[in-house]
């Protein structure tokens, strides 16, 4: 997703583009699940991970003028999260609470954050391209199931199909998307 030429992009006093609220929200929602999983992997406790995630998103918002548009938002967010995890760990040590993971482990996970985000971004881009190739009925099926979170029973009613037919159709679409994504990733790797 590129925002470089967006008319809503603000500029700093030095003329550099800054993410608008809409752009920031869009990018954060795209990377939210992966960022939460990344933090949870380093913290080990869902409640603490939620606290670190909240602190991270606040810091990302406050420092959005430091993000270089057309670079990897996920990697930037992961780096900010990494430092928030370190801050969390220091605070916990001061509070004398037991930590789940060693500092060496957290450093290792943080050092690999760039490698973590690149395959996710490549898969997401491949998925977007593969979704565009689906026929409208297949996209409608996926929209009902994953965007509207409709149950298979509800989808069967809406589409006037049997539950079994909906399950089969979903399975076929998932398999087709999986094959398409893998094919695109192989093509990209060979270039």
C-alpha positions as CSV (number, residue, x, y, z in Angstrom):
1,X,0.0,0.0,0.0
2,X,1.6,3.3,-1.1
3,X,0.6,6.6,0.4
4,X,3.4,8.7,-1.2
5,X,1.1,10.7,-3.5
6,X,-1.9,10.9,-1.3
7,X,-3.5,14.3,-1.1
8,X,-4.1,13.8,2.7
9,X,-0.4,13.3,3.5
10,X,0.9,16.0,5.8
11,X,4.4,17.4,5.5
12,X,6.8,18.2,8.3
13,X,8.6,21.5,8.5
14,X,11.5,19.9,6.6
15,X,9.1,18.9,3.8
16,X,9.0,15.2,4.6
17,X,5.6,13.4,4.2
18,X,3.8,12.3,7.4
19,X,1.1,9.7,7.6
20,X,-2.4,11.0,8.0
21,X,-4.7,9.6,10.7
22,X,-6.5,7.5,8.0
23,X,-3.2,6.2,6.6
24,X,-1.9,5.3,10.0
25,X,-5.1,3.6,11.0
26,X,-5.1,1.6,7.8
27,X,-1.5,0.4,8.1
28,X,-1.9,-0.4,11.8
29,X,-5.0,-2.5,11.2
30,X,-3.2,-4.4,8.5
31,X,-0.3,-5.3,10.8
32,X,-2.2,-5.4,14.1
33,X,-2.6,-9.2,14.4
34,X,1.1,-9.9,13.5
35,X,2.3,-7.1,15.8
36,X,0.3,-8.6,18.7
37,X,1.6,-12.1,18.1
38,X,5.2,-10.7,17.9
39,X,4.8,-8.9,21.3
40,X,3.1,-12.0,22.9
41,X,6.0,-14.2,21.7
42,X,8.4,-11.9,23.6
43,X,6.3,-11.3,26.7
44,X,4.6,-14.6,27.2
45,X,1.5,-13.4,28.9
46,X,-1.6,-12.1,27.0
47,X,-2.5,-9.4,29.5
48,X,1.0,-8.0,29.6
49,X,1.2,-8.3,25.8
50,X,-2.0,-6.2,25.5
51,X,-0.4,-3.6,27.7
52,X,2.8,-3.5,25.6
53,X,0.7,-3.4,22.4
54,X,-1.3,-0.4,23.7
55,X,1.9,1.4,24.6
56,X,3.4,0.5,21.3
57,X,0.4,1.8,19.2
58,X,0.4,5.0,21.2
59,X,4.1,5.5,20.6
60,X,3.7,4.7,16.9
61,X,1.0,7.3,16.6
62,X,3.1,9.9,18.5
63,X,6.2,9.1,16.3
64,X,4.4,8.6,13.0
65,X,6.3,11.6,11.5
66,X,9.5,9.4,11.9
67,X,8.0,6.7,9.6
68,X,9.4,6.9,6.1
69,X,6.5,6.4,3.7
70,X,7.0,3.6,1.2
71,X,9.1,1.6,3.7
72,X,8.0,-1.4,5.7
73,X,5.5,-0.3,8.3
74,X,5.5,-3.7,10.0
75,X,9.2,-3.7,10.5
76,X,9.1,-0.2,11.9
77,X,6.3,-1.1,14.2
78,X,8.1,-4.3,15.3
79,X,11.2,-2.3,16.2
80,X,9.1,0.1,18.3
81,X,7.4,-2.9,19.9
82,X,10.8,-4.5,20.7
83,X,11.9,-1.4,22.6
84,X,8.6,-1.3,24.5
85,X,9.1,-4.9,25.5
86,X,12.6,-4.0,26.8
87,X,11.0,-1.1,28.8
88,X,8.3,-3.5,30.1
89,X,11.0,-6.0,31.1
90,X,13.0,-3.4,33.0
91,X,9.9,-2.2,34.8
92,X,9.1,-5.8,35.8
93,X,12.6,-6.3,37.1
94,X,12.3,-3.2,39.2
95,X,8.9,-4.6,40.5
96,X,10.7,-7.9,41.2
97,X,8.1,-9.9,39.2
98,X,9.2,-13.1,37.6
99,X,10.0,-12.8,33.9
100,X,9.1,-15.6,31.5
101,X,12.0,-15.2,28.9
102,X,15.6,-14.3,29.3
103,X,17.0,-11.1,27.9
104,X,19.1,-13.1,25.4
105,X,15.8,-14.6,24.0
106,X,14.2,-11.2,23.7
107,X,17.3,-9.9,21.9
108,X,17.3,-12.8,19.5
109,X,13.6,-12.3,18.7
110,X,14.1,-8.6,18.2
111,X,17.1,-9.1,16.0
112,X,15.0,-11.3,13.7
113,X,12.1,-8.9,13.4
114,X,13.0,-7.8,9.9
115,X,13.1,-11.4,8.7
116,X,9.8,-12.0,10.4
117,X,8.0,-9.2,8.6
118,X,9.3,-9.6,5.1
119,X,7.6,-13.0,4.4
120,X,4.4,-11.8,5.9
121,X,4.3,-8.7,3.6
122,X,5.2,-10.9,0.6
123,X,2.4,-13.4,1.5
124,X,-0.1,-10.5,2.0
125,X,0.7,-9.0,-1.3
126,X,0.4,-12.4,-3.0
127,X,-2.9,-12.9,-1.3
128,X,-4.2,-9.5,-2.5
129,X,-3.2,-10.4,-6.1
130,X,-4.8,-13.8,-5.9
131,X,-8.0,-12.4,-4.4
132,X,-8.3,-10.1,-7.4
133,X,-8.3,-13.2,-9.7
134,X,-11.3,-14.9,-8.1
135,X,-14.6,-14.7,-9.8
136,X,-17.3,-12.5,-8.1
137,X,-19.1,-15.5,-6.6
138,X,-16.0,-16.7,-4.9
139,X,-15.2,-13.2,-3.6
140,X,-18.8,-12.9,-2.3
141,X,-18.4,-16.2,-0.4
142,X,-15.1,-15.1,1.2
143,X,-16.6,-11.7,2.0
144,X,-19.6,-13.2,3.8
145,X,-17.4,-15.7,5.7
146,X,-14.4,-13.6,6.7
147,X,-15.4,-9.9,6.4
148,X,-18.9,-10.2,7.8
149,X,-18.0,-13.3,9.9
150,X,-21.2,-15.0,8.8
151,X,-21.7,-18.6,9.9
152,X,-21.7,-21.3,7.2
153,X,-25.4,-21.9,8.0
154,X,-26.1,-18.2,7.4
155,X,-24.1,-18.2,4.2
156,X,-26.1,-21.2,3.0
157,X,-29.3,-19.4,3.6
158,X,-28.2,-16.2,1.9
159,X,-26.8,-18.0,-1.2
160,X,-29.7,-20.5,-1.2
161,X,-27.2,-23.4,-1.1
162,X,-26.8,-26.4,1.2
163,X,-24.5,-26.2,4.1
164,X,-22.4,-29.0,2.6
165,X,-22.1,-27.1,-0.7
166,X,-20.9,-24.0,1.2
167,X,-18.3,-26.0,3.1
168,X,-17.1,-27.5,-0.2
169,X,-17.0,-24.1,-2.0
170,X,-15.0,-22.5,0.9
171,X,-12.6,-25.4,0.8
172,X,-12.1,-25.1,-2.9
173,X,-11.5,-21.4,-2.7
174,X,-9.0,-21.8,0.2
175,X,-7.1,-24.4,-1.8
176,X,-7.1,-22.3,-4.9
177,X,-5.8,-19.3,-2.9
178,X,-3.2,-21.3,-1.2
179,X,-1.9,-22.7,-4.6
180,X,-2.0,-19.2,-6.1
181,X,-0.1,-17.7,-3.2
182,X,2.6,-20.4,-3.3
183,X,3.0,-20.0,-7.1
184,X,3.4,-16.3,-6.8
185,X,5.9,-16.6,-4.0
186,X,7.9,-19.1,-6.0
187,X,7.8,-16.8,-9.0
188,X,9.0,-13.8,-6.9
189,X,11.8,-15.9,-5.4
190,X,13.1,-17.0,-8.8
191,X,13.3,-13.4,-10.1
